[in-house]
Amino acid sequence: MGRRDMADIISTVEFNHTGELLATGDKGGRVVIFQREPESKNAPHSQGEYDVYSTFQSHEPEFDYLKSLEIEEKINKIKWLPQQNAAHSLLSTNDKTIKLWKITERDKRPEGYNLKDEEGKLKDLSTVTSLQVPVLKPMDLMVEVSPRRIFANGHTYHINSISVNSDCETYMSADDLRINLWHLAITDRSFNIVDIKPANMEDLTEVITASEFHPHHCNLFVYSSSKGSLRLCDMRAAALCDKHSKLFEEPEDPSNRSFFSEIISSVSDVKFSHSGRYMLTRDYLTVKVWDLNMEARPIETYQVHDYLRSKLCSLYENDCIFDKFECAWNGSDSVIMTGAYNNFFRMFDRNTKRDVTLEASRESSKPRAVLKPRRVCVGGKRRRDDISVDSLDFTKKILHTAWHPAENIIAIAATNNLYIFQDKVNSDMH
Amino acid sequence: MEFKLEAHRIVSISLGKIYNSRVQRGGIKLHKNLLVSLVLRSARQVYLSDPCPGLYLAGPAGIPAPPPQQQPGEPAAGPPAGWGEPPPPAARASWPDTEPQPERPSVSHAPRVGDEVPVTTVTGVGDVLQGGEADATEAAWSRVERSRQAAAREAEGPAGGWGVFPEGSLAARRPCGCPLGGEDPPGTPATTPRTACCCAPRPAEDEPPAPPAVCPRKRGAAGVGGGPAGCPAPGSTPLKKPRRNLEQPPSGGEDDDAEEMETGNVANLISIFGSSFSGLLRKSPGGGREEEEGEESGPEAAEPGQICCDKPVLRDMNPWSTAIVAF
């Protein structure tokens, strides 16, 4: 795959707080924003579909001359700010720099200037005989995007996550070893709130893999580690939150021990539930639901693709074992979703304990087509449409998924394609 | 035995990953390298502790599995091959065939097991590596060793044993005869923090007897135990113990013989890999430091400190697998 093809690979997907906008970032540093079309009687078949709203280049490749390091332009994360006025704002980050973008619409323009003509050229003053007040006339919608803040030089290591605080004034950014707290209006300063860098790097045993603020309590945040643990921290307790308030860890099952136990226990994503009561984590083979009130073990564990457990060595060889899958809650916290290989993604209903495997592909995604549940067979009886484990395509991986905050609409990033699926039958959350 | 082959394969793959990570766009990924280093340690420990008496991994063509009778004659001949008998003289001649391509001249300078590497070569490499890089390499490898021992020590805890493979750990216990459970006596930490298992290689603090002036890099790259491949100090560290020593349970947990042999195994592995690293260090622009296995050395300003090598990279890991196997 050439460099240009790789630039189109989607690296992050995020709905805004209303679900009206959907932002995607890609490896080429671009951000594409989709907007949901309002349902209209004129075109009933296109109600609620997402169209491209704006595209802009968020990050460019950079070169750190001091360290002879190239800084990738790949967008690692996008987080929307809560909307406070007519404009939309989002944070986008690559490995080193976070940027605050403001997205505004312009659908009117002033006409009737006294000193300028229609093209903007200065008028000959002698031709001006009377004064007029310029009026705003409607124009074709223009979406303007401008970088309002650039938060640079805050991180030595690669930024893996950003999270906006519920106070709407601050946000945090996490790299492998440190977490910084920023104020959205201040770019030349950030506060370090977590630092797990050991005094001697030879003693390094774990890194930070993901972090998120609590959705309601502005003083709480969680970060996950490569060892599979979660740490809940309270910023009221101390300025430096190296000491966790709660440590969520599940003891390892000794019967599952292998060379790769550590790799597969590394948490690749952590998400608070909308209620704020639970956390969802993803490691290589499972998704787990944790109750904030219970640190000893998760309350629910779902196997995403346990059939890969016997193939860990091959997956280590082809680097797939390092894939970082994300996970998502639906709006009512009753269903969780995560991606897998072969363009499959999985949904687990926490109430009914039923799960489904679906595929994001062009064939299955004709308009208004219903996704057919897929099955991976692991030997034994094989049904007609089953896929065998050995014929899974490990280059087709769904790492990034997002769920509309209120409705049953999901966005699935399959390499360089974005699929948006809607559950028309059950469009309301329940 | 499958464990050993599997472990060996995983070691090769892991080394390849670490090697390739240095030229990846965007710099070295700390998380991934940390995970790879954990796997590498696990695999190497299984590899070293799995007894497999009588197993000699066949090297590439031209380096047949040396027969046991070669051992007595070898010790005086040159640098030890702790992993088994050094390749017979015929193998040395064929050794260049298995060397990597010329675009990596530093590797061809690398000390070869069984060769009487001229002092000049070693010194040359050593000179090129300034203190920083040597420290980096040494620190990197000592970190590997120490952490591995720390990990092994932790493993001794509640589980009561190294549980990589249940069978493997049991097998590992028996031949070396030392109880895997049981911590070091409190008095030892200052000297050589060993794991409870005597089969652990000597940690970096243990200075090899080789004169530093001659082999500064050797001390760094093969900081563990000593001596190593290519550094002509035959008498100083008897690392030529044949593999079968593994079968003889040494007394106590501090038997020097078995430990040194094990050290030699690792030392050779390290020196191979270390030498390649040092060669690449020399090639890298800016004289910066390498970030190896997730570790960084040097001041804050230099972190992560890795260099994107713009020289052509040898992607084919076969020479490395071959090099490791040959020992």
Chai-1 contact restraints between the chains, C-beta under 6 A:
chainA,res_idxA,chainB,res_idxB,connection_type,confidence,min_distance_angstrom,max_distance_angstrom,comment,restraint_id
A,S68,B,G286,contact,1.0,0.0,6.0,A-B,restraint_1
A,S68,B,I307,contact,1.0,0.0,6.0,A-B,restraint_2
A,S68,B,C308,contact,1.0,0.0,6.0,A-B,restraint_3
A,L69,B,G27,contact,1.0,0.0,6.0,A-B,restraint_4
A,E70,B,R25,contact,1.0,0.0,6.0,A-B,restraint_5
A,E72,B,G26,contact,1.0,0.0,6.0,A-B,restraint_6
A,T156,B,E303,contact,1.0,0.0,6.0,A-B,restraint_7
A,Y157,B,L30,contact,1.0,0.0,6.0,A-B,restraint_8
A,D176,B,L30,contact,1.0,0.0,6.0,A-B,restraint_9
A,D176,B,H31,contact,1.0,0.0,6.0,A-B,restraint_10
A,M201,B,E295,contact,1.0,0.0,6.0,A-B,restraint_11
A,M201,B,E296,contact,1.0,0.0,6.0,A-B,restraint_12
A,E202,B,R143,contact,1.0,0.0,6.0,A-B,restraint_13
A,E202,B,E295,contact,1.0,0.0,6.0,A-B,restraint_14
A,L204,B,G294,contact,1.0,0.0,6.0,A-B,restraint_15
A,V207,B,L30,contact,1.0,0.0,6.0,A-B,restraint_16
A,V207,B,H31,contact,1.0,0.0,6.0,A-B,restraint_17
A,V207,B,L34,contact,1.0,0.0,6.0,A-B,restraint_18
A,S226,B,H31,contact,1.0,0.0,6.0,A-B,restraint_19
A,P254,B,G163,contact,1.0,0.0,6.0,A-B,restraint_20
A,R257,B,G163,contact,1.0,0.0,6.0,A-B,restraint_21
A,F259,B,I10,contact,1.0,0.0,6.0,A-B,restraint_22
A,F259,B,V39,contact,1.0,0.0,6.0,A-B,restraint_23
A,F259,B,S42,contact,1.0,0.0,6.0,A-B,restraint_24
A,F259,B,A43,contact,1.0,0.0,6.0,A-B,restraint_25
A,E262,B,L38,contact,1.0,0.0,6.0,A-B,restraint_26
A,I263,B,L35,contact,1.0,0.0,6.0,A-B,restraint_27
A,E317,B,I13,contact,1.0,0.0,6.0,A-B,restraint_28
A,F322,B,K32,contact,1.0,0.0,6.0,A-B,restraint_29
